[in-house]
Amino acid sequence: MGEFFAGIPAWAGAFVIFGTFWFWVISAAIFGWLIFLTERESHFLAGLALFGFMWIVSSANGFSILDNPLVALMWLGIYLGIGVVWSFLKWFSFLFSKRDEVKRFKNAFVKRFGQPLTAEGKINPQDMDDFIKYLNDQGYSAKDKHNGRMTNEIESQQDITPSVDGRFGDLTRWIVWWPFSAFWTILNDPLRRLAEAIVRMFRGAYTNLANRVFASEI
């Protein structure tokens, strides 16, 4: 068994010699796989895949981070420092997206139930319980964590605002896996915004098509 594991770098390493065609192909595949795993919060599998790939690459190319542990620790500190900066950028973006989501729900709530807002544009205190129920019905903050457990329920006004405890896993993921998070954000966000703009542009056409399909039934 020991000989088997010792031989893995020999035959697998032939495909990951630095700079070769297969090295870049396999690296790209591993990178995409790690994006998938980290977005699904499969941290153990992502760590296992990254460690295994680094082990094979280092063995095949004749280097090891243990050759100079101080330099490795320095780069680890730099890596985590960049991750901290990225976590603040992602947190800032996330908070604004959730704020916009609450704003849309608030406007829909006012339009549906005719409840007036305060002079500052906020929900009246006497209407807050109804607004919380409305948010629960709409599935807002389904991932928020409350008292150490996952829950879909908003129980108070404080639960509407995202908390560090409620998004602890996201913040950790953004720090540890920042290269994959950053790449996916840069790739996905503009495409998503473009798709949303296209949907808004053709909203009337989509609506007319739906009405025509269901015209004979309702």
C-alpha positions in Angstrom: 0.0 0.0 0.0 2.8 2.4 0.9 4.5 1.7 -2.5 1.2 2.5 -4.3 0.9 5.9 -2.6 4.5 6.6 -3.2 4.1 5.8 -6.9 1.2 8.2 -7.4 3.3 11.2 -8.1 5.4 9.3 -10.6 2.6 8.4 -13.0 0.2 11.2 -12.2 3.1 13.7 -12.2 3.8 13.1 -15.8 0.6 15.0 -16.6 1.4 18.0 -14.4 5.0 18.9 -15.3 5.0 22.7 -14.9 4.5 24.5 -18.2 3.3 21.6 -20.3 -0.1 21.6 -22.1 -1.6 19.0 -19.8 -0.4 21.0 -16.7 -2.5 24.0 -17.8 -5.5 21.8 -18.8 -5.6 19.9 -15.5 -4.9 23.1 -13.5 -7.9 24.8 -15.2 -10.1 21.8 -14.5 -9.0 21.7 -10.8 -9.6 25.5 -10.6 -13.1 25.1 -11.9 -13.8 22.1 -9.6 -12.6 24.2 -6.6 -14.9 27.0 -7.5 -17.8 24.6 -7.6 -16.9 23.0 -4.3 -16.3 26.3 -2.5 -19.5 27.9 -3.8 -21.3 24.8 -2.4 -19.4 25.3 0.9 -17.8 21.8 0.6 -14.7 23.0 2.3 -13.3 19.6 3.2 -13.5 18.3 -0.3 -12.1 21.5 -1.7 -9.1 21.3 0.8 -8.6 17.7 0.0 -8.6 18.3 -3.8 -6.2 21.3 -3.5 -3.8 19.4 -1.2 -3.8 16.4 -3.4 -3.1 18.5 -6.5 -0.3 20.5 -4.8 1.2 17.3 -3.5 1.4 15.7 -7.0 2.6 18.9 -8.7 5.3 19.5 -6.1 6.5 15.9 -6.3 6.5 15.9 -10.0 8.4 19.1 -10.3 10.9 18.5 -7.5 10.0 21.2 -5.0 8.4 21.3 -1.6 7.1 24.1 0.7 9.0 22.4 3.5 12.3 23.3 1.8 11.9 26.9 3.1 9.1 27.0 5.8 9.7 30.7 6.7 9.1 31.7 3.1 6.0 29.5 3.0 4.7 31.1 6.2 5.3 34.6 4.7 3.3 33.7 1.6 0.6 32.2 3.8 0.3 35.5 5.7 0.2 37.5 2.4 -2.5 35.0 1.1 -4.7 35.4 4.2 -4.1 39.2 4.2 -5.5 39.4 0.7 -8.4 37.2 1.8 -9.3 39.6 4.6 -9.4 42.5 2.2 -11.5 40.5 -0.2 -13.9 39.5 2.6 -14.6 43.1 3.4 -15.2 43.9 -0.3 -17.6 40.9 -0.6 -19.3 41.7 2.7 -19.8 45.3 1.6 -21.3 44.2 -1.8 -23.4 41.5 0.0 -24.9 44.1 2.4 -25.9 46.4 -0.3 -27.5 43.6 -2.3 -29.5 42.5 0.8 -30.4 46.1 1.4 -31.8 46.4 -2.1 -33.7 43.2 -1.6 -35.3 44.5 1.5 -36.2 47.7 -0.3 -37.9 45.8 -3.0 -39.9 43.7 -0.5 -40.7 46.9 1.4 -42.1 48.6 -1.7 -44.1 45.5 -2.6 -45.4 45.3 1.0 -46.6 48.9 0.8 -48.2 48.4 -2.6 -50.0 45.2 -1.6 -51.3 46.2 1.8 -51.4 50.0 1.5 -49.4 50.5 4.7 -47.8 54.0 4.8 -44.1 54.5 5.5 -42.6 56.9 8.0 -41.3 60.2 7.0 -37.8 58.6 6.7 -39.2 55.9 4.3 -39.1 53.1 6.9 -41.8 50.6 8.0 -44.0 52.0 10.8 -43.3 50.3 14.1 -46.9 49.1 14.4 -46.6 47.4 10.9 -43.3 45.7 11.7 -44.8 42.4 12.7 -46.8 42.2 9.5 -43.7 43.1 7.5 -41.7 40.4 9.2 -44.4 37.9 8.4 -44.4 39.1 4.8 -40.6 38.7 4.6 -40.9 35.1 5.9 -43.6 34.4 3.4 -41.2 35.6 0.6 -38.3 33.5 1.9 -36.0 36.4 2.8 -32.8 35.5 4.6 -33.3 31.8 4.2 -29.6 31.2 5.2 -29.5 33.3 8.3 -28.4 31.5 11.4 -30.3 32.0 14.6 -29.2 30.7 18.0 -26.7 28.4 16.4 -29.2 26.7 14.0 -30.2 27.2 10.5 -33.7 28.8 10.1 -35.8 30.4 7.5 -37.7 32.4 10.1 -37.2 36.1 10.9 -38.3 36.5 14.5 -37.5 40.2 15.1 -36.4 43.4 13.4 -32.8 42.6 14.2 -33.0 39.4 12.1 -33.6 41.5 8.9 -30.0 42.9 9.0 -27.3 40.3 8.1 -25.1 39.4 11.0 -21.6 38.1 11.2 -22.8 35.0 13.2 -25.4 34.4 10.5 -22.9 34.7 7.7 -19.8 33.3 9.5 -19.4 30.5 6.9 -19.5 33.0 4.0 -16.9 35.3 5.6 -14.6 32.3 6.3 -15.0 31.1 2.8 -14.2 34.5 1.3 -11.0 34.6 3.3 -9.8 31.0 2.8 -10.8 30.6 -0.8 -10.6 34.2 -2.0 -8.9 33.4 -5.4 -11.9 31.2 -6.4 -14.5 33.5 -4.9 -12.9 36.5 -6.7 -12.7 34.8 -10.0 -16.3 33.6 -9.8 -17.5 37.0 -8.7 -15.8 38.8 -11.6 -17.0 36.2 -14.1 -20.6 35.8 -12.7 -21.7 39.2 -11.5 -21.4 41.1 -14.9 -23.1 38.2 -16.7 -25.9 38.1 -14.2 -26.5 41.8 -14.4 -26.5 41.6 -18.2 -29.1 38.8 -18.1 -31.2 40.8 -15.6 -31.1 43.8 -17.9 -32.1 41.7 -20.9 -35.1 40.2 -18.9 -36.2 43.7 -18.0 -35.9 44.8 -21.6 -38.1 42.0 -22.8 -40.4 41.9 -19.8 -43.4 42.9 -22.0 -42.7 40.3 -24.6 -42.3 37.6 -21.9 -45.6 38.7 -20.3 -47.5 38.8 -23.6 -46.3 35.3 -24.5 -47.4 33.9 -21.1 -50.8 35.6 -21.4 -51.3 34.1 -24.9 -50.3 30.6 -23.8 -52.8 30.7 -20.9 -55.5 32.7 -22.7 -57.5 29.6 -23.5 -57.5 28.2 -20.0 -58.0 31.1 -17.6 
